[in-house]
Amino acid sequence: MQLFYLTRPSAEQGELNAIETRHCVKVLRHRIGDIIHAIDGQGNMYRARISQIYKDRTDLELLESRQNWGEHGKTLRLIVSPLRLKDRFEWLIEKAVELGVTEIFPIQCQRTDPYKSKFKPERIQTLMLTALKQCKRSRLPTLHPLQSLTSFLEQEREGPSFLAYCEAQSQMTHHQPKIVATSQLSILIGPEGDFTEEEVQQAQHQACFPVLLGDQRLRTETAALFALSQVKTYWGY
């Protein structure tokens, strides 16, 4: 199933923007009267008929809709330090969306490279939307502004929080019953060089559980995807 991103949906109508129109009409050669499928990023998937085609948009007649299509219905937060290499961080975000993350919190840690870690929200939003269509989801994850680790820890959050740390004493697998029993979960992944001991202590004071992700030392992007994959397995989606 080919999915398009729908903008300005109403009870009966919606439209594709210029970028989606180019893909739909120029690349895939859809014409007036064709039936397509589109998502709105708010949890809805539509079966729609193309009613008009313009240079910069395509008008759609919405025939039917399905709510929470492709969504697991839980809250999975990824709290992660931007990486020094932009392409690796973008790849991480793309795969995190495919693995079911619902909220992303970029955080500035003591070892986050402040000069080379370029965080561009507009670029990240575009990548998330592409990943959303590719993996057949309908709700765009919430991308929060870049903030400090301290700022995040001071916020109220529901469900357990796990902080990946190379010196942790217990593995994430030991917390499987706790993960299975909850519908809200936060995973904290540090920068290259890991969290500092001071940050780990601070996180523990804010009810975060330090966990080990195995005997091997993992890159930030690998650690994040490994942890998300474990949650995906435990939650069974």
VENQUI-V653581 format. One record per backbone hydrogen bond with DSSP energy under -0.5 kcal/mol. CO is the residue of the C=O (numbers start at 1). NH is the residue of the N-H. If there is no record, write none. Layout:
co:CO nh:NH
co:CO nh:NH
//
This chain:
co:2 nh:37
co:4 nh:6
co:4 nh:39
co:7 nh:15
co:12 nh:62
co:13 nh:10
co:14 nh:60
co:15 nh:7
co:16 nh:58
co:17 nh:21
co:18 nh:22
co:19 nh:23
co:20 nh:24
co:21 nh:25
co:21 nh:26
co:22 nh:26
co:22 nh:27
co:23 nh:28
co:24 nh:30
co:31 nh:34
co:34 nh:50
co:36 nh:48
co:37 nh:4
co:38 nh:46
co:39 nh:6
co:41 nh:140
co:43 nh:68
co:43 nh:69
co:44 nh:40
co:45 nh:66
co:46 nh:38
co:46 nh:48
co:47 nh:63
co:47 nh:64
co:48 nh:36
co:49 nh:61
co:50 nh:33
co:52 nh:59
co:57 nh:54
co:58 nh:16
co:59 nh:51
co:59 nh:52
co:60 nh:14
co:60 nh:62
co:61 nh:49
co:61 nh:63
co:64 nh:47
co:66 nh:45
co:66 nh:69
co:68 nh:71
co:69 nh:138
co:74 nh:76
co:75 nh:77
co:75 nh:185
co:76 nh:102
co:76 nh:103
co:77 nh:79
co:77 nh:187
co:78 nh:80
co:78 nh:105
co:79 nh:189
co:80 nh:107
co:84 nh:86
co:85 nh:89
co:86 nh:90
co:87 nh:91
co:88 nh:92
co:89 nh:93
co:90 nh:94
co:91 nh:95
co:92 nh:96
co:93 nh:97
co:94 nh:98
co:95 nh:99
co:96 nh:101
co:97 nh:100
co:102 nh:142
co:103 nh:78
co:104 nh:106
co:104 nh:144
co:105 nh:80
co:106 nh:147
co:107 nh:109
co:108 nh:149
co:109 nh:112
co:112 nh:114
co:113 nh:117
co:116 nh:118
co:117 nh:119
co:118 nh:120
co:119 nh:121
co:120 nh:124
co:121 nh:125
co:122 nh:126
co:123 nh:127
co:124 nh:128
co:125 nh:129
co:126 nh:130
co:127 nh:131
co:128 nh:132
co:129 nh:133
co:130 nh:134
co:131 nh:135
co:132 nh:137
co:133 nh:136
co:138 nh:41
co:138 nh:43
co:138 nh:44
co:138 nh:140
co:142 nh:104
co:142 nh:144
co:144 nh:106
co:147 nh:108
co:148 nh:152
co:149 nh:153
co:150 nh:154
co:152 nh:155
co:160 nh:186
co:161 nh:209
co:162 nh:164
co:162 nh:188
co:163 nh:211
co:165 nh:168
co:170 nh:212
co:171 nh:174
co:172 nh:175
co:173 nh:176
co:175 nh:179
co:176 nh:180
co:177 nh:181
co:178 nh:182
co:179 nh:182
co:183 nh:75
co:184 nh:160
co:185 nh:77
co:186 nh:162
co:187 nh:79
co:187 nh:189
co:188 nh:164
co:189 nh:81
co:191 nh:194
co:196 nh:200
co:197 nh:201
co:198 nh:202
co:199 nh:203
co:200 nh:204
co:201 nh:205
co:202 nh:206
co:203 nh:206
co:203 nh:208
co:204 nh:207
co:207 nh:161
co:208 nh:210
co:209 nh:163
co:211 nh:165
co:212 nh:172
co:216 nh:218
co:219 nh:223
co:220 nh:224
co:221 nh:225
co:222 nh:226
co:223 nh:227
co:224 nh:228
co:225 nh:229
co:226 nh:230
co:227 nh:231
co:228 nh:232
co:229 nh:233
co:230 nh:234
co:231 nh:235
co:232 nh:236
co:232 nh:237
//
